[in-house]
Amino acid sequence: MATLWTLTLIVLFLIAGELLCTSGLETPSPNTAVLRAYTREALLALRWKGISPPANLPVAVSTSGPAAAGRRRKRGRKGGVRQRIRRRGNRPPLPSIILSNVRSLRSKMDELRLLMRFSHEYREASLLVFTETWIREDIPNSMLELEGFSSIRADRVASSGKSKGGGLSVYVSKNWCSQYTAREKFCDPDLEMLCVSMRPFYLPREFGNIIVCAVYIPPSANAARAATRLADCVHAQMQRTPGAPVFLLGDCNHCRLEPVLPGFFQYVKCGTRKSNVLDKCYGNIKDAYRAKTLPPLANSDHSTVQLMPTYKTALKSSKPVQKTVLQWTEDSVETLKGCFLCTDWSIFHDLELDEATETVTDYIKFCVDNVIPKKTITHFPNNKPYITKEVKDCLNSKKVAFKNGDRGGVAAAQRDLNRLLKQARIPIEHRVKATDYLSIVADHVHPFMTTVFPSSDGYFQQDNAPCHKARIISDWFLEHDNEFTVLKWPPQSPDLNPIEHLWDVVEREIRIMDVQPTNLQQLRDAIMSIWTKLSEECFQYLVESVPRRIKAVLKAKGGPNRADSPQVAPRSPSTTHTCTCSLSLRLLRLEDGTPRGGRAIEAGLDVLPDVETTVAAEAWLRFSNAQHPWVVVVAWARQRGPGLRGRGGGQA
């Protein structure tokens, strides 16, 4: 009996399913695309009954129309700055910042704790920067704690002239950074400042640390004095840690920092107090942040600003570059010297001057290419500039000593490493002193002059820079006056060196760059990049302008004149300077146009390493001294960038 009831229920279920399926089918018009949805049970009922699909069942569903568009599945993932920040979590390239003028932080702690729990903008921020905290010294830190954040305070002091108001506070996320130092706190009637240096868990390789300066400038402050004090602080921090990103943010009121910080960018474009932009953020990285306003905290009259990082790391914005460098070993140098000694230089004596210049320099390049081994290296855009080969060797020796259990070797390697890093990190404000110039003259100029002018008939020229006229320098030249002659230089003399105009070309190219250099290393890289792209025609044109500029100076009797611009110079040839310029240009190409040797014959450029200086000069002067003794070769100077213009260098 139970089996009969079960079969009856199954038959009724199948009949009901068939009726449900067939009753919902309608014949669509030929011009209308119909979208139908079938349940799993209905499709299984058709299969169990063995019913073939109806003729009006659509084979394919159209993807056009509002219904299809609403049901289309989205592929990929969400984009935008906010989504990228959330995906990176606690590893943003730059810190995400919440900036607000709170006007009494203590009364808003409950709302802040609530926002930290339910608002991801606050919870996921790396830094919280608050101005006008109105906190006194007798208020303990325990009353101002936020879960997951460490706080740094700079309360208003009596020296500011006011007993109430003001105050700064910076909260650092513990998930983002635990190493931070308050470098400077300053408070006076015109400015309140808190400068913090941070080393987060993750930071792009091109940065060593991040410097954040929280600022509050009262409405009654002297804007000029406040801006000057801020600029001094920022420049001091940049000099202390070159290459570090510096961000200056807070309530600036009526003070404008653009005139005193020309290399900085202002990221906040939206109004923070009605339509006025009072809360600002300056930084030395272009397009580093995008600002967005959030509701103010409690009864504050300033909107909260969320700064979302939009910076792309150097590894993502630039591609690696492969370079071929020469490996100057002792064996290869001796082989190259032997090659030059075996050369019969007399075969070049019957050639014309320009042809001889080109032939000899091409021959030198041919010998260098065949004798000196080459190596291809990959230079990544985020490489540290001070990690040189010597530093890498020192690091490897430290690892070997550690593996062998040699504690003394580890300590010695660490001392050498500290010394090399200190030498590699050149400070921004570096000036050549008399002792530095003495080492340059004694170690490089002296051997060069004795090699180039073995008959002691050479002339050395230097200007009247303070380091050149020091007593120790004059005494050294007097001791060696039998080896070469130092030209006397008048106190005021016209600068006829074509390199001045070439530096003007480089400076104009730097000024039109999209990203301006903000420290010494970036400026050095920019100059080298532009220098390698200068054409030979530019050098040739400048050299050919020398005779015309000499005539203009003579006509003006040594005074200033407006006729020394190479843009309007007549192209009168000069074989002497053409020869020197041709030599310069050939020497420039000896390292594939990359002036990174740091040691040079300064015939216009820094190109050759130490070992190449004597070799190339010796090879050239074996020909030039015999045929054209008046050919000018210029000594190089260590403490300078690429080019003829040297701080502490001289000309031979």
Secondary structure, 3 states (H helix, E strand, C coil): CHHHHHHHHHHHHHHHHHHHHHHCCCCCCCCCCCCCCCCHHHHHHHHHHCCCCCCCCCCCCCCCCHHHHHHCCCCCCCCCHHHHHHHHCCCCCCCCEEEEECCCCHHHHHHHHHHHHHCHHHHCCCEEEEECCCCCCCCCHHHHCCCCEEEEEECCCHHHCCCCCCCEEEEEECCCCCEEEEEEEEEECCEEEEEEEEECCCCCCCCCCEEEEEEECCCCCCHHHHHHHHHHHHHHHHHHCCCCCEEEEEECCCCCCCCCCCCCEECCCCCCECCECCEEEEECCCCCEEEEEECCCCCCCCCEEEEEECCCCHHHHCCCEEEEEECCCHHHHHHHHHHHHCCCHHHHCCCCHHHHHHHHHHHHHHHHHHHCCEEEEEECCCCCCCCCHHHHHHHHHHHHHHHCCCHHHHHHHHHHHHHHHHHHCCCCCCCCCHHHHHHHHHHHHHHHHHHHCCCCCCEEECCCCCCCCCHHHHHHHHHCCCCCEECCCCCCCCCCCCHHHHHHHHHHHHHCCCCCCCCHHHHHHHHHHHHHCCCHHHHHHHHHCHHHHHHHHHHCCCCCCCCCCHHHCCCCCCHHHHHHHHHHHHHHHHHCCCCCCCCCECCCCCCCCHHHHHHHHHHHHHHHHHHCCCCCCCECCCCCCCCCCCCCCCEC
